[in-house]
């Protein structure tokens, strides 16, 4: 029996005007929520804070994060793995027009609901979950 490899991640969900804020990492075609893998010994909020600092140079207090839930979906680009997305929102006001991404991020984009071909599979899984839970206006 084959063992399922799980990639555990945290991410920040930001919705505005029926669009989601997603990022594109270097050498990737699909867009993701800002965030990334959880390091050993980190809490979910610690991991999210670190990832936002690394990817987007944002320093956001853990106290502003609200847990929204988790889903398991297909990893990308690793077709033989699954990703566990632990999603958060933040009460911190961010001026996204002034955010300067780090080198690993090549694009920050507000994605419309009809642009799903550009979204990573696990993010699409979370969008479906969030619609049912009424977290999103989509």
NUTOR-968470 format. One record per atom (N, C-alpha, C): y, x negated, z negated. Coordinates in steps of 0.1 Angstrom, whole numbers, plus 5000, padded with zeros to 4 digits. Layout:
N
YXZ/...
***
This chain:
138
498849925000/500050005000/501249915000/502249945009/503449875010/504449904999/505049804993/506049824983/507449844989/508149954985/509449984990/510449894984/511249824992/512349744988/513549824986/514149824974/515349894972/516549804970/517649834977/518949754975/519849844967/520149804954/520949894946/522449854947/523249954950/524649924953/525550024946/526849984945/527850074940/528950084951/529650204951/530650214961/531750314956/532950294962/534050374959/534250484971/534350604967/534550714977/535950764976/536650754988/538050794988/538150885000/538651014997/538851115008/540251155008/540851165020/542251215022/542351275035/542951395035/543151465048/541951485056/540851515049/539551535056/538951415063/539351295058/538851175063/538351085051/537351005054/536850915044/537250775047/537650695036/538050555038/536750475038/536450405049/535350315050/535750175055/534850085052/535149945056/533949895065/534349795073/533349735082/533249585078/531949545075/531749405072/531549325085/531849195083/531649105095/530249115100/530049105113/528749115120/528049245118/528749345115/528049485114/528849575123/528049675129/528649775137/529049895130/528349925119/528550055111/529550035100/530150145096/531050145085/530450195072/530850135060/530350165047/531450205038/531150265026/532050275016/532450135010/533650115005/533949984999/532949974987/532449854985/531549834974/530449724978/529349724971/528349634974/527149634964/526449524964/525249504956/525649484941/524749524932/524949504918/524249374914/524949284908/524449164903/523649184890/522749094887/521949094875/522849094863/522549194854/523349194841/524649274842/525049324854/526249404855/525949544853/526949614847/526949764847/527449814861/527249934863/527649994876/529149974878/529950004868/531349994868/531849844870/531149754863/531549614864/531249564879/530149614884/529849574898/530849624908/531249754906/532249814915/533549734914/533949714902/535249634900/535249504907/534149424905/533949294911/533949304927/533249404932/533149424947/534449454953/535249544946/536549584951/537549464951/537349374941/538149254940/537749154952/536449144954/535949054964/536349094978/536149224981/536249284994/537749314998/538449374989/539749424992/540849374983/540549274975/541549214966/542249314957/541549414953/542049524944/541549504930/542449504921/542049494906/542249634900/541149704899/541149834894/540349844881/540949894870/540249904857/539049994858/538049954851/536750034851/536950174845/537950184836/538250314829/538650424839/539150384851/539650474861/538550534870/537350474869/536150514877/535450634871/535150734880/534350844876/533150854885/531950854878/530650854885/530450994892/530050984905/529951104913/528451134916/527551034914/526151064917/525550944925/524250954928/523650854936/522650924946/522450854957/521450894967/520750774971/519550794977/518750684983/518750724998/519050625006/519050635021/518550515027/518450525040/518050405048/519050295047/518650175045/519550055045/519950025059/521049955061/521549905074/522149775071/521749675079/520949675091/519449655088/519049645075/517649625072/516849755073/516149765084/515449895088/514249925079/513749815072/512549835064/512849855049/514049875046/514549885032/515250015029/515450045017/516250165013/517450115004/518450195004/519650164996/519850274987/520050234974/520550334964/522050314962/522750424966/524150424965/524650494952/525250424943/525850484931/527350494934/527850624936/529150644941/530150684930/531350634931/532450664921/533650704929/534550774922/535950794926/536750714916/538050714919/539050644909/540250734908/540850734896/542050794894/543250704897/542950574899/543950474902/544650504916/545950504916/546650534929/546650404937/546150404949/546050284958/546950314970/547750224974/548550224986/547650154997/546850235004/545850175013/546450105024/547750135028/548450065039/548749925035/548749895022/549149755019/547949675014/546749725015/545549655011/545149545021/544949425016/544549315025/543149285023/542249315032/540849285031/540549135030/539449095023/538948965023/538248925036/537848805038/537248755050/536048835054/535248875045/533948945048/534249085054/535349145052/535749275058/536549265070/536149315081/536849305094/537749425097/537449535090/538249655093/538149755081/539249825079/539349935069/539850055078/539150165077/539450275086/539150405079/540050505082/539850635078/539050705089/537850745085/536850805095/536850955094/536951015106/536951165107/535451215107/535251335103/533951385102/533151395115/533851385126/533151385139/532851245144/533051145136/532751005140/531550945133/530551035131/529350995123/528550885129/528650865142/527850755149/528250615144/529450605138/529850475133/529650455118/528950545112/528750545097/527250495094/527150405084/525850355080/524950475075/523650465077/522750575073/522850625059/522850525049/522850565035/524150645032/525250605039/526550675037/526450815042/525750835053/525550965059/524751055049/523750995043/522951065033/523851105021/524751015017/525651055006/526551165010/527051165022/527951265027/527351405026/526051415030/525351535029/525151585015/524851495006/524751524992/526051574986/527151504990/528451534985/528951674990/528551705002/528951835007/528251944999/527051924996/526252024988/526852034974/527251924968/527851924955/529251954955/529851984966/531252014968/532251904964/531751784965/532651664963/533651644974/533151684986/533951664999/534451795004/535451785012/536051905019/535351925032/534551825037/533951825050/533151955052/
***
